């Protein structure tokens, strides 16, 4: 049955333009695009718009991992007005796991949560009360941006017919994560050793997921409402490797702007010998962070005689 459902899902997805690439005679879903991570979504008609005092109602939230990174230790919290609503405290916080999108699971994993609230009496002074519920998912996430760059040791331009030219590459569709590596500019700079050149890569980062950023080690505290210093917010770590060699990236850690571009410079301090010529090489950029995504719902509590 599960295999049949998977086949049916793939057939539906095969009709979506731009979501598949062809390898030989096989269409493979492209999953490393987009700017979403774990998205909390309310089930339709939950919670209800109106509830009588002294009754119960459900709020059903689905956590859908629409990005490419696996989440093994995500946490969530649900805030509400305890003066008029009751939910056992141990149910208002919890943990979750959801696999990221992959070739064999292009929809990603999800988890459904059902919260059952009891409403309290409004008291004689109130005829109704608009209660706000806020659900927040907090989780560690990672953006992986593998690409091919041009290494050109002939920075004076004396050699004709080169295999490639260093350039700026743009990635407008994201890499399947909330923080996007929007552009990568490749530069070839002089080295202290005249027989070498120093590759430099200027990365442009953007938070495009519509949620909050926090240093990865603080995502749990952020979800619990614990006060964090300014240095904990909008912070990411950046690692980059040219082929198998790690680069030095600055600044570290990186403070991402809430709007606009944030630039990170990654270099190979030891450089590359001029005799290496001109060639292409894999560059892998990995950005690590904690991410917070919230949704709000409102329930109008009313007296039965209204």
C-alpha positions as CSV (number, residue, x, y, z in Angstrom):
1,X,0.0,0.0,0.0
2,X,2.8,2.4,0.9
3,X,4.6,1.7,-2.3
4,X,1.5,2.3,-4.3
5,X,1.0,5.7,-2.6
6,X,4.6,6.6,-3.3
7,X,4.2,5.7,-7.0
8,X,1.0,7.8,-7.2
9,X,2.7,10.8,-5.6
10,X,5.6,10.6,-8.1
11,X,3.1,10.4,-11.0
12,X,1.4,13.6,-9.7
13,X,4.7,15.3,-9.2
14,X,5.9,14.3,-12.7
15,X,3.2,16.7,-14.1
16,X,4.8,19.7,-12.4
17,X,7.0,21.7,-14.8
18,X,10.5,22.6,-13.6
19,X,10.6,20.1,-10.8
20,X,12.4,17.3,-12.6
21,X,15.7,16.9,-14.4
22,X,16.3,14.1,-16.9
23,X,19.2,11.6,-16.4
24,X,19.2,9.3,-19.3
25,X,15.6,8.1,-19.7
26,X,14.8,8.7,-16.0
27,X,13.2,11.8,-14.6
28,X,14.7,12.7,-11.2
29,X,12.9,15.2,-8.9
30,X,14.9,18.4,-8.2
31,X,14.7,18.8,-4.4
32,X,17.5,21.2,-3.6
33,X,15.5,24.3,-4.4
34,X,13.2,26.5,-2.4
35,X,13.5,28.7,0.7
36,X,11.6,26.7,3.3
37,X,12.5,24.5,6.2
38,X,10.0,23.0,8.7
39,X,6.7,24.8,8.2
40,X,3.9,24.6,10.8
41,X,0.5,24.4,9.1
42,X,-3.0,24.5,10.7
43,X,-5.5,21.8,9.7
44,X,-8.5,23.4,8.1
45,X,-11.2,24.5,10.6
46,X,-9.0,24.0,13.6
47,X,-9.2,25.7,15.9
48,X,-12.8,26.7,15.3
49,X,-13.5,30.4,15.1
50,X,-16.0,30.4,17.9
51,X,-16.2,28.2,21.1
52,X,-18.6,28.3,24.0
53,X,-17.2,28.8,27.5
54,X,-16.9,25.5,29.4
55,X,-16.4,23.4,26.3
56,X,-13.4,21.8,24.5
57,X,-11.9,22.3,21.1
58,X,-8.9,21.0,19.1
59,X,-6.0,22.7,17.4
60,X,-4.3,20.4,14.9
61,X,-0.8,21.4,13.6
62,X,1.2,19.7,10.9
63,X,4.9,20.1,10.9
64,X,6.1,19.7,7.3
65,X,9.8,19.6,6.4
66,X,9.8,21.3,3.0
67,X,13.6,21.7,2.9
68,X,16.4,19.3,2.3
69,X,18.0,19.0,5.8
70,X,16.9,16.3,8.3
71,X,15.6,17.5,11.6
72,X,16.2,14.9,14.4
73,X,15.8,17.1,17.5
74,X,13.3,19.9,16.8
75,X,11.2,21.3,19.6
76,X,8.0,23.3,19.7
77,X,6.0,25.4,22.2
78,X,2.4,26.6,22.3
79,X,1.5,29.8,24.1
80,X,-2.1,30.8,25.1
81,X,-3.9,32.7,27.8
82,X,-4.2,30.4,30.8
83,X,-6.8,32.6,32.4
84,X,-9.4,31.4,29.9
85,X,-7.9,28.3,28.4
86,X,-6.5,25.1,29.9
87,X,-4.0,22.7,28.4
88,X,-1.8,20.4,30.4
89,X,1.6,22.1,30.6
90,X,3.5,19.0,29.4
91,X,1.5,19.1,26.2
92,X,2.3,22.7,25.4
93,X,6.0,21.9,24.8
94,X,7.5,18.9,23.0
95,X,9.9,17.5,20.4
96,X,9.6,16.3,16.9
97,X,11.7,14.8,14.0
98,X,11.1,15.2,10.3
99,X,13.2,14.0,7.4
100,X,14.1,16.5,4.7
101,X,13.2,16.2,1.0
102,X,15.2,13.7,-1.0
103,X,15.1,12.1,-4.4
104,X,13.1,9.2,-3.1
105,X,10.9,11.4,-0.8
106,X,10.4,14.7,-2.7
107,X,7.7,15.8,-0.3
108,X,9.7,15.5,2.8
109,X,8.6,14.2,6.2
110,X,5.9,15.6,8.5
111,X,4.4,15.1,12.0
112,X,0.9,16.0,13.1
113,X,0.1,17.3,16.6
114,X,-3.4,17.5,18.1
115,X,-3.9,19.9,21.1
116,X,-7.2,19.6,23.0
117,X,-8.1,22.7,25.0
118,X,-10.7,23.2,27.7
119,X,-12.3,26.6,28.0
120,X,-12.8,28.3,31.3
121,X,-15.8,30.4,32.4
122,X,-15.6,34.0,31.2
123,X,-17.0,35.5,34.3
124,X,-20.0,37.9,34.7
125,X,-18.2,40.9,33.2
126,X,-17.3,39.4,29.9
127,X,-19.7,38.4,27.1
128,X,-16.9,37.2,24.9
129,X,-13.1,37.0,24.6
130,X,-10.7,36.7,21.6
131,X,-8.1,34.2,22.6
132,X,-4.9,34.1,20.6
133,X,-2.9,30.8,20.3
134,X,0.7,30.9,19.1
135,X,2.5,27.8,17.9
136,X,6.3,28.0,17.4
137,X,8.6,25.4,15.9
138,X,12.3,25.7,16.7
139,X,14.9,23.5,15.1
140,X,18.5,23.2,13.9
141,X,18.9,23.4,10.2
142,X,21.5,23.5,7.5
143,X,21.9,25.0,4.1
144,X,24.2,23.1,1.7
145,X,25.3,24.8,-1.5
146,X,27.5,22.6,-3.7
147,X,28.7,24.3,-6.9
148,X,31.5,24.3,-9.5
149,X,33.9,27.2,-9.6
150,X,36.7,28.3,-12.0
151,X,40.2,28.4,-10.6
152,X,42.4,30.6,-12.9
153,X,46.0,31.0,-11.9
154,X,46.7,33.2,-14.9
155,X,45.5,36.4,-13.3
156,X,47.4,38.6,-15.8
157,X,45.4,37.1,-18.7
158,X,48.4,36.0,-20.8
159,X,47.1,32.5,-21.6
160,X,44.5,32.2,-24.4
161,X,41.7,29.6,-24.8
162,X,41.1,29.0,-21.1
163,X,38.9,26.2,-19.9
164,X,36.8,28.6,-17.8
165,X,36.6,32.1,-16.4
166,X,36.0,33.1,-12.8
167,X,32.5,34.7,-12.4
168,X,29.6,35.5,-10.1
169,X,27.0,32.7,-9.8
170,X,23.4,33.5,-8.7
171,X,20.9,31.1,-7.1
172,X,17.6,32.9,-7.1
173,X,15.6,29.7,-6.2
174,X,17.4,28.9,-3.0
175,X,19.0,25.6,-2.0
176,X,16.1,24.0,-0.2
177,X,16.6,25.8,3.1
178,X,15.4,29.1,4.7
179,X,18.9,30.8,4.6
180,X,20.0,31.0,1.0
181,X,23.4,31.4,-0.5
182,X,22.1,33.9,-3.0
183,X,25.4,34.6,-4.9
184,X,29.0,33.4,-5.0
185,X,31.6,35.6,-6.6
186,X,34.9,34.0,-7.5
187,X,38.1,36.2,-7.4
188,X,41.7,35.4,-8.1
189,X,44.0,37.6,-6.0
190,X,47.8,38.0,-5.8
191,X,49.6,36.0,-3.1
192,X,52.6,37.0,-0.9
193,X,54.5,34.3,-2.8
194,X,54.8,35.5,-6.4
195,X,54.6,31.9,-7.6
196,X,51.1,31.4,-6.2
197,X,47.6,33.0,-6.4
198,X,45.0,33.3,-3.6
199,X,41.4,32.2,-4.5
200,X,38.7,34.3,-2.8
201,X,35.0,33.6,-2.7
202,X,32.5,36.3,-1.7
203,X,29.2,34.7,-0.5
204,X,25.9,36.6,-0.2
205,X,23.5,35.2,2.4
206,X,19.9,36.0,2.8
207,X,17.2,34.9,5.2
208,X,14.3,34.1,2.9
209,X,12.3,31.7,5.0
210,X,10.1,34.3,6.8
211,X,11.2,33.1,10.2
212,X,13.7,33.9,13.0
213,X,17.4,33.1,13.1
214,X,19.3,32.1,16.2
215,X,22.7,30.6,16.8
216,X,22.3,26.8,16.4
217,X,23.3,26.1,20.0
218,X,20.4,28.3,21.3
219,X,17.4,27.1,19.4
220,X,16.0,25.2,22.4
221,X,16.3,28.2,24.7
222,X,14.7,30.4,22.0
223,X,11.7,28.2,21.9
224,X,11.2,28.2,25.6
225,X,11.0,32.0,25.7
226,X,14.2,32.3,27.7
227,X,15.9,35.7,27.3
228,X,18.9,35.5,25.0
229,X,21.5,38.2,24.4
230,X,21.6,40.1,21.2
231,X,24.7,38.1,20.2
232,X,22.6,35.0,19.9
233,X,20.1,36.2,17.4
234,X,20.5,36.3,13.6
235,X,23.8,34.3,13.9
236,X,24.9,31.5,11.5
237,X,28.1,29.5,11.1
238,X,29.6,29.2,7.6
239,X,32.0,26.5,6.4
240,X,33.4,26.3,2.9
241,X,35.7,23.8,1.2
242,X,37.4,24.0,-2.2
243,X,37.5,20.4,-3.3
244,X,38.7,18.7,0.0
245,X,40.5,21.7,1.4
246,X,38.8,23.8,4.0
247,X,38.7,27.6,3.5
248,X,39.1,30.4,6.0
249,X,35.8,32.4,6.2
250,X,35.3,35.8,7.8
251,X,33.6,37.1,9.8
252,X,33.0,34.3,12.2
253,X,30.4,33.8,13.5
254,X,28.2,35.6,10.9
255,X,25.6,38.1,11.9
256,X,22.9,37.9,9.2
257,X,21.0,41.1,8.4
258,X,17.3,41.0,8.9
259,X,16.8,42.6,5.5
260,X,19.2,42.8,2.6
261,X,22.4,41.0,1.9
262,X,25.1,39.7,4.3
263,X,28.5,39.0,2.8
264,X,31.0,36.4,3.9
265,X,34.5,36.1,2.4
266,X,36.2,32.7,2.2
267,X,39.8,32.4,1.1
268,X,42.6,29.8,0.7
269,X,45.4,31.4,2.6
270,X,48.1,29.0,1.4
271,X,47.2,29.7,-2.2
272,X,47.5,27.7,-5.4
273,X,50.7,27.4,-7.5
274,X,50.7,29.2,-10.8
275,X,51.7,26.0,-12.5
276,X,48.2,24.6,-11.7
277,X,46.8,26.4,-14.8
278,X,43.1,27.0,-15.3
279,X,40.5,24.4,-14.2
280,X,37.1,23.8,-12.5
281,X,36.8,22.6,-9.0
282,X,33.9,21.8,-6.6
283,X,33.1,24.4,-3.9
284,X,30.8,23.4,-1.0
285,X,29.3,26.0,1.3
286,X,27.5,24.8,4.4
287,X,25.5,27.2,6.6
288,X,24.4,26.1,10.1
289,X,21.8,27.8,12.3
290,X,18.7,27.5,14.5
291,X,15.4,28.5,12.9
292,X,12.1,29.6,14.4
293,X,8.8,29.6,12.6
294,X,5.5,30.6,14.2
295,X,1.8,30.6,13.3
296,X,-1.1,32.3,15.1
297,X,-4.7,31.4,15.5
298,X,-7.6,33.1,17.2
299,X,-10.6,31.6,18.9
300,X,-13.5,33.7,20.1
301,X,-14.8,32.5,23.4
302,X,-18.5,33.3,23.9
303,X,-21.3,32.6,26.3
304,X,-24.0,30.2,25.1
305,X,-26.8,32.7,25.4
306,X,-25.3,35.1,22.8
